[in-house]
Amino acid sequence: MPELDRLQPIELRDIWPNEATDFTPWLAEEENLNLLAETLGFGLELEDQELNVGDFQADILCRNTEDSSRVLIENQLTRTDHKHLGQILTYSVGLDVHTVIWVAKEFREEHLAAFDKLNEITDERFRYFGIEIKVWRIRNSAPAPQFEIVSKPNDWSRTVNRQTRHIPPEESEARQLREKYWLKLGEYLREIGSPIIIGRPQPNGNSVFLGIGRSGFRLHISMNPTGNQIRVELDIFNPTGAPPHATTYYQLLKQQQEEIDPNFNGEPEWRETSNRVTLYKNDVNPINEADWRDQHKWFALNLEKFYEVFRCRIKALNAADWEPPEDEDDE
């Protein structure tokens, strides 16, 4: 029999002595936001931290990479209290937040009840998550953080069931197969040690969105069973509340096309009408499970290549640098 050991809990203050100067900067790091995102099932992209809201400061403000809506993260290294609950409600209004994530060492029953009630009475666009954080080690191993959802929207765990209700059995079976496709891709990425995390697929099950480090930009991976095709693309859009710079950013990137295209094994398609850069793999069958491994290898390789090629370029883009070409008809 293999020898098993015990997980040993570690006091949070032993890892992060101060909430504002230690824990918040740690959680705001991309790797740790991704760990939280994996728990929640949707991507998180940092927008700001210690953001002033009147006389208060919100801990972390993010964007949901699936729809670019704002996400507030409020932290506590202690048991939840009324003060933080009040701050959360204040920040939600002041920052036009659609999703609230309250991270704490432990939740009081009355605060869990408050979040449950908010999820019950508010519009379905608004979501409230209670997250308890624990830190563990085995003997002398490095400490390992763990996020656990203790409060969530009422229908969060039943999303798939709701989507598949009242649809023909054959369509339900097809959706389940597509969900399994992305689940297996996520497992493959973890298996090879990739830092990329796959979130929830879109309602039709054919697509998944991933953040790439800046609001208004995301990676879009999809599969087309009827067209025998899979693809990875950079999607540039105008996030809610932001200036309409999508076309400008696309044009600035396109000026670098000669430098960008040779990085790929294949020729990316620059789609000006939709502000996208797309790489296709044709003649594949996404519903053939025997071929999934090769398809997932292609996704992993090209997802990492898209991050490598576009991430730094995207962060350096400045809309003020764009100079539209002069109209040749002008004299």
Buried (B, 14 or more C-beta within 10 A) or exposed (E): EEEEEEEEEBEBBEBBEEBBEBBBBBBBEBEBBBBBBBBBBBBBBBBEBBBEBEEEBBBBBBBBBBBBBBBBBBBBBEEBEEEBBEBBEBBBEBBEBBBBBBBBBEBBEEBBEBBBEBBEEBEEEBBBBBBBBBBBEEEEEEEEBEBEBBBBBEEBEEEBEEBBEEEEEEEBEBBEBBBEBBEBBBEBBEEEEBEBBBBBBBEEBBBBBBBBBBBBBBBBBBBBBEEBBBBBBBBBBBBEEEEEBBBBBBBBBBEEEEEBBEEBEEEBEBBEEEBBBBBBBEEBBBBEEEEBEEBBEBBBBBBBBBBEBBBEBBEEBEBEEBEEEEEEEEE
